[in-house]
Amino acid sequence: MNTWVAQAIRTIEADFNRSSDTHLIPLPLPAFPGLSLYFKDESTHPTGSLKHRLARSLFLYALCNGWIRAGTPIIEASSGSTAVSEAYFARLLGLPFIAVMPRGTSEEKIRAITFYGGQCHLVDDPSTIYDESRRLAETLGGHYMDQFTYAERATDWRGNNNIADTIFHQMALEPHPEPAWIVCGAGTGGTSATFGRYVRYQKQKTRVCVVDPENSVFHESYYSGRTDCRCQGSSGVEGIGRPRVEPSFIASVVDRVIRVPNTATYAALHFLEEVLGRKCGGSTGTNFYGVCTLISEMVAAGESGSLVTLICDDGNRYLNSYFDPAWLRAQGHDISPWLDCYRRFYDEGVWVPVA
């Protein structure tokens, strides 16, 4: 093996050894005594999001495949969080990094990428990030990471401290150690693929639910069976939802997909700040809508058990959008009815989504 590549792998593994696992935070549900809810807080990774795991896996995968060598420019198509994490690892290895992102990506994420020494290449049409990334890689003699293709294959889904493995270890002493549901969004689809494969490999009964923003194709694709679905523009929830079905989205290991209105997502973030005492990133709000739906169905069916979902990143990255009342008004989102909906769910156990 090339000496530089061997040292690069060692450097990434040393970084992993310096990190501890993320917390699993319970949220008491006073209106649902037979049910337990947990949030896997991925915002505590060194780069502040779930994508830290993915970026590490993508770098190791590319290094072991011989795609990255000393001085190789790294290019990635991203809505932000993956690019932040990849910029961190590129800096760790002394490699130049360019993130190709939609122009509407949050300023906080752009600042984080540049903090780690990366460059941001912004495009007006989110659907062009793939082709523009390939073009830049070819022009610069670099490597296009292509998280949307390689996310599901770069992660060791059998175990090896992946996110599913850590969740089940952390749940071992809980009243319901085998979750009835794990709820997550899909951007690349790599996380849902990891969960779905892991529970099958470990012979668990846990089901996997993907939540999808309103302007995204995963819900349509899942229920129609089509992989050529397309939509225009961004999903409205950074990090999840896509205008095309990504190669890493493995529908056959997912048990349910729930469509979530964006206003409901934004309201959920404000509600979760009330009950968790922390600001969560956008996809956490989408996750919570799915959790509420599943809990109401479990109660109706007389079921008890636990559910696990994710805090994918910190809400402080979205102070100028989801947590800004002026931004919400400008985008036409009145979150008040949804806030009342979540409060009634939490206090009274009644789930009636806003019509």
BAVO-37192 format. One line per field, with one value per residue (C-alpha): residue in one letter; x, z, y. Coordinates in Angstrom, 1 decimal. Layout:
% residues N
aa: (a_...)
c1: (X_...)
c3: (Z_...)
c2: (Y_...)
END
This chain:
% residues 355
aa: (m_n_t_w_v_a_q_a_i_r_t_i_e_a_d_f_n_r_s_s_d_t_h_l_i_p_l_p_l_p_a_f_p_g_l_s_l_y_f_k_d_e_s_t_h_p_t_g_s_l_k_h_r_l_a_r_s_l_f_l_y_a_l_c_n_g_w_i_r_a_g_t_p_i_i_e_a_s_s_g_s_t_a_v_s_e_a_y_f_a_r_l_l_g_l_p_f_i_a_v_m_p_r_g_t_s_e_e_k_i_r_a_i_t_f_y_g_g_q_c_h_l_v_d_d_p_s_t_i_y_d_e_s_r_r_l_a_e_t_l_g_g_h_y_m_d_q_f_t_y_a_e_r_a_t_d_w_r_g_n_n_n_i_a_d_t_i_f_h_q_m_a_l_e_p_h_p_e_p_a_w_i_v_c_g_a_g_t_g_g_t_s_a_t_f_g_r_y_v_r_y_q_k_q_k_t_r_v_c_v_v_d_p_e_n_s_v_f_h_e_s_y_y_s_g_r_t_d_c_r_c_q_g_s_s_g_v_e_g_i_g_r_p_r_v_e_p_s_f_i_a_s_v_v_d_r_v_i_r_v_p_n_t_a_t_y_a_a_l_h_f_l_e_e_v_l_g_r_k_c_g_g_s_t_g_t_n_f_y_g_v_c_t_l_i_s_e_m_v_a_a_g_e_s_g_s_l_v_t_l_i_c_d_d_g_n_r_y_l_n_s_y_f_d_p_a_w_l_r_a_q_g_h_d_i_s_p_w_l_d_c_y_r_r_f_y_d_e_g_v_w_v_p_v_a)
c1: (0.0_1.2_2.9_0.8_-2.5_-1.5_-0.8_-4.0_-6.0_-4.1_-4.8_-8.6_-8.6_-6.7_-9.3_-12.0_-10.3_-10.3_-14.1_-16.8_-20.2_-23.1_-25.9_-29.2_-31.7_-35.0_-38.1_-40.7_-44.2_-46.6_-49.7_-48.4_-47.3_-46.7_-44.4_-40.8_-39.1_-35.4_-33.4_-29.9_-28.1_-25.7_-25.1_-22.3_-19.9_-16.8_-18.3_-21.8_-23.9_-24.8_-22.8_-19.5_-20.0_-20.7_-17.7_-15.3_-16.7_-16.5_-12.9_-11.9_-13.8_-12.1_-8.6_-8.9_-10.2_-7.2_-9.2_-7.5_-3.7_-1.5_-2.7_-5.9_-8.6_-11.8_-15.1_-18.6_-22.2_-24.0_-26.7_-24.2_-23.7_-21.8_-19.6_-18.8_-17.7_-15.7_-14.0_-12.9_-11.4_-9.8_-8.1_-7.0_-5.3_-4.0_-6.2_-8.0_-11.8_-14.6_-18.3_-20.8_-24.0_-27.3_-27.1_-29.8_-27.5_-27.5_-24.8_-23.8_-22.9_-21.0_-19.0_-18.3_-16.9_-14.6_-13.5_-12.2_-10.4_-12.9_-14.2_-17.9_-19.0_-22.7_-25.2_-28.6_-30.3_-30.0_-30.4_-27.1_-24.8_-24.0_-22.9_-21.0_-19.2_-18.1_-17.0_-14.9_-13.3_-12.4_-11.0_-8.9_-7.8_-9.6_-12.0_-15.8_-16.9_-20.5_-22.1_-25.4_-24.0_-21.6_-23.3_-25.0_-21.9_-19.2_-20.8_-20.4_-24.0_-23.3_-21.9_-18.5_-19.9_-22.2_-25.2_-27.5_-25.1_-24.5_-28.3_-29.0_-26.1_-27.4_-31.0_-29.9_-31.0_-34.2_-37.7_-38.2_-34.7_-35.8_-37.4_-40.7_-39.7_-36.6_-37.5_-35.1_-35.1_-33.4_-30.9_-28.5_-30.6_-27.5_-28.8_-32.0_-30.1_-27.8_-30.7_-32.7_-29.9_-28.7_-32.0_-32.4_-28.9_-29.3_-32.8_-34.5_-38.3_-37.6_-39.1_-37.6_-39.7_-38.4_-39.9_-39.9_-40.4_-43.2_-40.9_-39.0_-39.4_-38.7_-42.4_-43.6_-40.9_-41.5_-45.2_-45.1_-42.1_-40.6_-37.0_-37.2_-39.3_-38.2_-39.2_-38.0_-36.2_-35.1_-37.0_-37.2_-35.5_-31.7_-30.1_-33.1_-35.4_-34.1_-35.2_-34.3_-34.2_-30.6_-28.7_-28.1_-31.8_-32.6_-36.4_-36.5_-35.1_-37.6_-40.9_-42.8_-42.4_-44.4_-44.8_-44.4_-45.6_-42.7_-44.7_-45.2_-41.4_-40.7_-43.3_-41.9_-38.5_-40.0_-42.0_-38.9_-37.0_-39.8_-39.6_-35.9_-34.4_-32.3_-32.5_-32.5_-31.8_-34.5_-34.7_-35.3_-38.6_-39.5_-38.6_-40.8_-43.9_-43.3_-42.9_-46.2_-47.9_-46.5_-47.2_-50.9_-51.1_-49.5_-51.9_-54.9_-53.6_-53.0_-49.3_-46.5_-42.8_-40.1_-39.2_-35.9_-35.2_-32.3_-31.1_-29.1_-27.5_-27.7_-30.5_-28.1_-27.1_-30.6_-31.0_-31.6_-34.2_-36.3_-35.9_-36.4_-40.0_-39.4_-38.1_-41.1_-43.5_-41.7_-41.9_-45.6_-45.4_-47.7_-46.5_-49.0_-51.7_-49.0_-47.5_-50.9_-51.2_-47.9_-48.7_-52.0_-50.3_-47.8_-50.1_-53.3_-52.3_-54.4_-52.9_-54.9_-52.7_-53.6_-55.7)
c3: (0.0_-0.8_2.4_2.2_2.0_4.9_7.0_5.9_7.1_10.4_10.8_10.3_12.7_15.3_15.0_15.6_18.7_20.1_19.7_22.0_21.0_20.8_23.5_23.4_25.0_26.3_26.0_28.7_27.2_30.0_27.8_26.6_29.6_27.6_25.1_25.2_22.8_22.4_20.3_19.1_19.3_16.4_16.7_19.3_16.6_16.1_13.0_14.5_12.6_11.7_8.4_10.4_10.4_6.6_5.8_7.7_5.9_2.5_3.0_4.2_1.3_-1.3_0.2_0.3_-3.3_-4.4_-5.5_-3.1_-3.0_-1.7_-3.0_-4.6_-4.6_-3.0_-4.5_-3.1_-4.0_-0.8_0.8_3.6_6.5_4.6_3.1_6.5_7.7_4.6_4.8_8.3_7.1_4.0_6.3_8.5_5.5_4.0_0.9_-0.9_-0.7_-2.8_-1.9_-4.7_-3.0_-3.7_-3.4_-0.6_1.7_5.2_5.9_9.1_7.1_4.5_7.3_8.8_5.5_5.1_8.7_7.9_4.8_2.2_-0.7_-1.5_-5.2_-5.2_-8.0_-8.6_-9.6_-6.9_-9.6_-11.2_-8.2_-9.5_-13.0_-11.7_-9.2_-11.9_-14.1_-11.4_-10.5_-14.1_-14.6_-11.4_-11.6_-8.3_-6.8_-6.7_-3.4_-4.7_-1.3_-3.1_-4.8_-2.2_1.2_1.4_0.4_2.3_5.7_7.4_8.0_9.9_12.9_13.6_15.6_12.9_14.1_14.3_16.3_18.8_19.2_20.0_22.5_24.2_24.3_26.0_29.6_28.6_29.3_25.6_24.3_20.8_19.3_17.5_15.0_14.0_12.3_10.0_6.9_3.6_1.8_0.3_1.8_3.4_7.0_6.3_4.3_7.3_9.7_7.5_6.7_10.3_11.9_9.3_9.8_13.6_13.2_15.0_14.7_14.5_11.5_9.7_8.8_6.4_6.7_3.5_3.1_0.8_-2.2_-2.5_-4.5_-2.0_-0.9_-4.5_-5.5_-2.6_-3.1_-6.9_-7.3_-9.8_-9.6_-12.3_-10.2_-10.4_-8.8_-9.1_-6.5_-3.0_-0.3_2.1_4.8_4.5_4.6_3.6_0.6_-3.0_-6.5_-7.8_-6.3_-5.2_-5.8_-2.1_-1.3_-0.9_-0.8_-0.1_3.5_4.4_6.0_5.7_4.2_5.6_3.7_6.1_5.4_5.8_8.1_10.4_10.3_11.3_14.1_15.5_15.9_18.1_20.1_20.6_22.0_24.6_25.7_25.0_26.0_22.8_19.3_16.7_13.0_10.4_9.8_13.5_13.1_10.1_12.2_15.1_12.8_11.8_15.4_16.4_13.5_14.5_18.2_17.5_15.4_18.1_20.7_18.5_18.0_21.8_21.3_23.8_23.0_22.1_19.2_18.3_16.0_15.3_16.1_13.0_13.6_15.8_15.3_15.8_12.2_11.2_13.3_10.1_8.7_10.7_14.0_12.5_12.7_9.9_7.6_8.4_7.6_4.4_3.3_4.1_7.1_10.1_12.6_15.4_14.5_14.3_17.6_19.2_17.5_19.0_22.5_22.5_21.4_24.2_26.9_26.1_23.9_21.0_17.5_15.0_12.2_10.9_7.7)
c2: (0.0_3.6_5.0_8.2_6.3_4.0_7.1_8.8_5.8_5.8_9.5_9.0_6.0_8.0_10.8_8.2_6.9_10.4_10.6_9.2_8.0_10.3_10.4_8.7_11.2_10.0_12.2_11.3_10.9_11.6_11.1_7.7_5.6_2.4_4.1_5.4_7.8_8.4_10.9_9.9_13.2_13.2_17.0_16.2_14.9_17.0_18.5_18.8_16.3_12.8_13.3_13.0_9.2_9.2_11.5_9.3_6.2_7.8_8.9_5.4_3.8_6.1_5.6_1.8_1.9_3.9_6.9_9.4_10.0_12.8_16.1_14.8_17.6_16.4_17.5_16.8_17.6_18.5_20.5_21.4_19.0_16.3_19.0_20.4_17.0_16.2_19.6_18.5_15.2_16.8_19.3_16.4_14.8_18.1_17.9_20.7_20.5_22.0_21.7_22.1_23.3_25.0_28.8_28.6_26.6_28.2_30.8_28.9_25.8_27.8_29.4_26.0_24.7_27.6_27.3_23.9_25.3_24.2_26.2_26.6_26.5_27.6_26.8_28.2_24.9_22.2_19.5_20.5_19.8_16.3_17.2_20.3_18.2_15.7_18.6_20.1_16.8_16.1_19.7_19.6_16.0_15.4_12.9_13.4_11.7_11.2_10.6_9.9_6.8_5.5_6.3_2.9_0.9_2.8_2.1_-1.3_-2.1_-5.4_-3.5_-2.1_0.8_2.1_4.2_1.2_-0.8_2.0_2.6_-1.1_-1.2_2.0_0.6_-2.7_-1.7_0.2_-1.1_-1.8_-2.5_-3.5_-0.5_-0.9_1.8_3.7_7.0_8.9_11.1_10.3_12.5_10.0_7.2_5.7_6.0_4.2_1.5_1.0_0.7_-1.6_-3.9_-4.0_-5.0_-7.8_-9.0_-9.0_-10.6_-7.8_-7.0_-3.3_-1.5_1.4_4.5_7.2_10.6_12.7_16.5_17.7_18.6_15.4_12.2_9.4_9.0_8.9_6.5_4.1_3.7_3.7_1.5_4.0_5.1_7.8_10.3_13.9_17.2_20.8_22.9_22.0_20.1_23.0_20.9_20.9_17.5_15.4_15.1_15.0_16.0_12.5_9.0_8.6_5.4_4.9_4.8_1.1_1.0_-2.8_-2.4_0.4_-0.5_2.8_6.3_9.2_12.5_15.5_19.1_21.6_23.8_20.9_20.3_23.9_23.9_20.7_22.3_25.1_22.5_20.3_23.3_23.6_19.9_19.1_22.4_22.6_23.7_20.9_20.9_20.8_17.1_16.5_18.3_16.0_13.0_14.1_14.4_10.8_9.8_11.4_9.5_6.2_6.6_7.5_4.3_2.2_3.5_2.8_-0.8_-1.2_-1.6_-0.6_-0.3_2.2_4.4_5.9_8.9_11.2_14.7_15.0_18.4_21.5_24.0_26.9_26.3_27.6_30.7_32.7_30.4_27.9_29.7_33.2_34.4_36.9_34.1_31.9_34.7_35.5_31.9_31.8_29.4_30.0_27.5_28.4_25.8_23.1_24.1_23.7_20.3_19.1_20.5_18.7_15.5_15.8_16.9_15.1_12.2_13.4_13.6_15.6_16.9_20.4_20.1)
END
